[in-house]
Amino acid sequence: MITSLFKKSTPINFAFIFLMLLFFFGVYQFHQVGTNLSLGIFVKKAIIIVAILASFFTANFIIKKNGLSKDSAYMILFYLLTLLFFPSVLNNLDLIVSNFFILLALRRLISLQSPKFTKEKIFDASLWVFVASIFHFWSILFIILVFIAILFHTARDYRTWFLPFIAFFIAITLFVLIDLVFDRDIIPNLISSTSSNFEIKYFSNNYQNFALSLFGTISLYFIVYTVFTISNRPIILHSSYKKIIAAFFIGIAVFLVSPNKSNDILIFTFAPLAFMITLFTETPQSKLKREISVSIIILSSLFAFFSQL
């Protein structure tokens, strides 16, 4: 029944998911802020909601525009559910914005399956990655995905290998100009955030640990499923699937190397994981198997969310 409700991409489904986001966001903020809501806090929370919605629809646009998914609302639904595993991310505007720019980069890289404007797409993707690194420095690791895309699509054109470096030079120039003109300390902040930390000893309670374990188990299942079923998909889409899988593992790498570690940093894996769950759900198979799998994800995400309030 659950899968049937979101089988079609309709305004009602999107409205329902939006209301669910508002509900969970409101519940979390009430536990964090209470009734002490000033105008400044309200504006920040509104920006967070807008940035999350923009991320939802960008991720949905990526898979629909490039033919990676059927006309369903699964992608946005599963994106929301993965978000609920770590509710503290709902307060982290920098990570949400950084992830949004990474999604913009991913959109350009996935669209490389069309041979038009390849150089522009590679340049744009590189630039978005460097912009994302302003808000969370180690998201710069997604530049690896740009080179993977070049390897898949334009490896023989030596000029494309230089485009990420040109984008880097332009980004640095813009950052320095903004820093000098507006005195925003962008460059010093970037330099101070380049440290790394591989230790995972940041849990403030056992529920955070358990949420991470649940998320890891679910992720492992769908990663294995996606990897072993790629050969059954249309050949023209193989490179896109591989880029999304690579994006997931780069997101894990960002989490592992980031200092001031928290579960929030796994936000970079949410969209790739949501896509892989969508791929599983849309694959012809036993309806009971789909319902059980989706029910487990829903119950796990709800338990993780409410246990961490």
Stockholm file with secondary structure:
# STOCKHOLM 1.0

chainA/1-309         MITSLFKKSTPINFAFIFLMLLFFFGVYQFHQVGTNLSLGIFVKKAIIIVAILASFFTANFIIKKNGLSKDSAYMILFYLLTLLFFPSVLNNLDLIVSNFFILLALRRLISLQSPKFTKEKIFDASLWVFVASIFHFWSILFIILVFIAILFHTARDYRTWFLPFIAFFIAITLFVLIDLVFDRDIIPNLISSTSSNFEIKYFSNNYQNFALSLFGTISLYFIVYTVFTISNRPIILHSSYKKIIAAFFIGIAVFLVSPNKSNDILIFTFAPLAFMITLFTETPQSKLKREISVSIIILSSLFAFFSQL
#=GR chainA/1-309 SS CHHHHTSSCCHHHHHHHHHHHHHHHHHHHHHHHTTCCCHHHHHHHHHHHHHHHHHHHHHHHHHHHTTSSCSCSHHHHHHHHHHHTSGGGGGCHHHHHHHHHHHHHHHHHHGGGSCTTHHHHHHHHHHHHHHHHHHSGGGGGGHHHHHHHHHHHCTTCGGGGGHHHHHHHHHHHHHHHHHHHHCCCHHHHHHHTCCCCCCCCCCSSHHHHHHHHHHHHHHHHHHHHHHHHGGGSCGGGHHHHHHHHHHHHHHHHHHHHCSSCCGGGGGGGHHHHHHHHHHHHHSSCCHHHHHHHHHHHHHHHHHHHHHTC
#=GC SS_cons         CHHHHTSSCCHHHHHHHHHHHHHHHHHHHHHHHTTCCCHHHHHHHHHHHHHHHHHHHHHHHHHHHTTSSCSCSHHHHHHHHHHHTSGGGGGCHHHHHHHHHHHHHHHHHHGGGSCTTHHHHHHHHHHHHHHHHHHSGGGGGGHHHHHHHHHHHCTTCGGGGGHHHHHHHHHHHHHHHHHHHHCCCHHHHHHHTCCCCCCCCCCSSHHHHHHHHHHHHHHHHHHHHHHHHGGGSCGGGHHHHHHHHHHHHHHHHHHHHCSSCCGGGGGGGHHHHHHHHHHHHHSSCCHHHHHHHHHHHHHHHHHHHHHTC
//
